[in-house]
Amino acid sequence: MKIVAINGGPRKAKISKTTMLFEAFLSGCRQAGAEVEVINLREKNIKNCIGCYTCWIKTPGECVQKDDMKEILDIRAGADLEVWATPLYIFGPTAMFKNFLDRSIPMYQPYIIEKDGLCAHPPRAEKIPDKVFISVAGFCELDHFKPMSDWLHFMSGRGLGKVRAEIYRPAAEFMSAPPLKAKVDEILAATEKAGFEFITEGDIREETMKIIQQDLMPDKATFLDQANKFWDWEIDRWKRRREQSQA
Ligand SMILES: Cc1cc2nc3c(=O)[nH]c(=O)nc-3n(C[C@H](O)[C@H](O)[C@H](O)COP(=O)(O)O)c2cc1C
């Protein structure tokens, strides 16, 4: 199986919780025999869609913009499965990830069909690959992923590929907290296992998902207290640095 894995997180690999989960999942997929090609959108030059419809009219399937998106669309054409990853930014994907989707319209035809009672554009390719979706969030409740998950399933119904699995990790910033290392190791090992299970069994087991989504904090009050202490500590640290450099 050929997987094309697209990461829409803007932060560097070391601190990105999206990347931690994304890489762990893909490692499990590779162990199960999948071939994986990774595309980190933050390393690519992808201009905004300008809405000219050149890709639908003058040069069908080809965008007018000359940047890295052409190579990405060529790579995507060979995928059996796509893994999409993005942190939660304002209750949705990052602008970088959304821009990647906008710039994917050359994959579709301009014609409008009715699909399950709603309008849709037919894809140019015979088959659109299934999706596995990975996201992380700062807030501690899984409910925060609901709008993005609904959006994903809506897109799926309009022809963007079947959603086969979703991995959502709330309170993700705590994954950098040294006292929580044992739990984080467990989460990443379970995410790797999820990748292996997905390739070998076609699904992620419920018990594996429970480990990935386990609480990092004993309760919400502790989450709020620790998160706010962290921000105070960081604000103070930088205030002291500024004062020292001015002294
Ligand atoms: C611009 C911006 C918007 C964000 N919006 C949300 C949000 O709506 N809900 C949430 O729970 N976290 C939000 N966060 C927090 C991130 O999801 C969180 O920091 C996450 O760990 C970032 O992923 P990364 O570690 O891969 O960069 C936001 C962060 C930024 C910078």
Ligand as a Chemical Component Dictionary entry (heavy atoms), coordinates in Angstrom:
data_LIG
# 
_chem_comp.id                   LIG 
_chem_comp.type                 NON-POLYMER 
_chem_comp.pdbx_formal_charge   0 
_chem_comp.three_letter_code    LIG 
# 
loop_
_chem_comp_atom.comp_id 
_chem_comp_atom.atom_id 
_chem_comp_atom.alt_atom_id 
_chem_comp_atom.type_symbol 
_chem_comp_atom.charge 
_chem_comp_atom.model_Cartn_x 
_chem_comp_atom.model_Cartn_y 
_chem_comp_atom.model_Cartn_z 
_chem_comp_atom.pdbx_ordinal 
LIG C1  C1  C 0 -3.407 30.384 15.781 1  
LIG C2  C2  C 0 -3.723 29.285 16.767 2  
LIG C3  C3  C 0 -5.031 28.878 16.931 3  
LIG C4  C4  C 0 -5.347 27.849 17.826 4  
LIG N1  N1  N 0 -6.650 27.462 17.984 5  
LIG C5  C5  C 0 -6.947 26.483 18.844 6  
LIG C6  C6  C 0 -8.302 26.074 19.024 7  
LIG O1  O1  O 0 -9.233 26.575 18.386 8  
LIG N2  N2  N 0 -8.572 25.104 19.935 9  
LIG C7  C7  C 0 -7.566 24.499 20.665 10 
LIG O2  O2  O 0 -7.866 23.623 21.471 11 
LIG N3  N3  N 0 -6.273 24.847 20.489 12 
LIG C8  C8  C 0 -5.940 25.824 19.607 13 
LIG N4  N4  N 0 -4.632 26.186 19.428 14 
LIG C9  C9  C 0 -3.573 25.436 20.156 15 
LIG C10 C10 C 0 -2.908 24.356 19.273 16 
LIG O3  O3  O 0 -3.859 23.468 18.723 17 
LIG C11 C11 C 0 -1.886 23.582 20.090 18 
LIG O4  O4  O 0 -0.898 24.488 20.535 19 
LIG C12 C12 C 0 -1.237 22.448 19.325 20 
LIG O5  O5  O 0 -0.346 21.746 20.172 21 
LIG C13 C13 C 0 -0.467 22.966 18.122 22 
LIG O6  O6  O 0 0.003  21.880 17.361 23 
LIG P1  P1  P 0 1.568  21.651 17.112 24 
LIG O7  O7  O 0 2.141  21.334 18.471 25 
LIG O8  O8  O 0 1.655  20.535 16.147 26 
LIG O9  O9  O 0 2.115  22.934 16.573 27 
LIG C14 C14 C 0 -4.297 27.215 18.554 28 
LIG C15 C15 C 0 -2.967 27.639 18.370 29 
LIG C16 C16 C 0 -2.679 28.665 17.493 30 
LIG C17 C17 C 0 -1.240 29.091 17.337 31 
# 
loop_
_chem_comp_bond.comp_id 
_chem_comp_bond.atom_id_1 
_chem_comp_bond.atom_id_2 
_chem_comp_bond.value_order 
_chem_comp_bond.pdbx_ordinal 
LIG C1  C2  SING 1  
LIG C2  C3  SING 2  
LIG C2  C16 DOUB 3  
LIG C3  C4  DOUB 4  
LIG C4  N1  SING 5  
LIG C4  C14 SING 6  
LIG N1  C5  DOUB 7  
LIG C5  C6  SING 8  
LIG C5  C8  SING 9  
LIG C6  O1  DOUB 10 
LIG C6  N2  SING 11 
LIG N2  C7  SING 12 
LIG C7  O2  DOUB 13 
LIG C7  N3  SING 14 
LIG N3  C8  DOUB 15 
LIG C8  N4  SING 16 
LIG N4  C9  SING 17 
LIG N4  C14 SING 18 
LIG C9  C10 SING 19 
LIG C10 O3  SING 20 
LIG C10 C11 SING 21 
LIG C11 O4  SING 22 
LIG C11 C12 SING 23 
LIG C12 O5  SING 24 
LIG C12 C13 SING 25 
LIG C13 O6  SING 26 
LIG O6  P1  SING 27 
LIG P1  O7  DOUB 28 
LIG P1  O8  SING 29 
LIG P1  O9  SING 30 
LIG C14 C15 DOUB 31 
LIG C15 C16 SING 32 
LIG C16 C17 SING 33 
# 
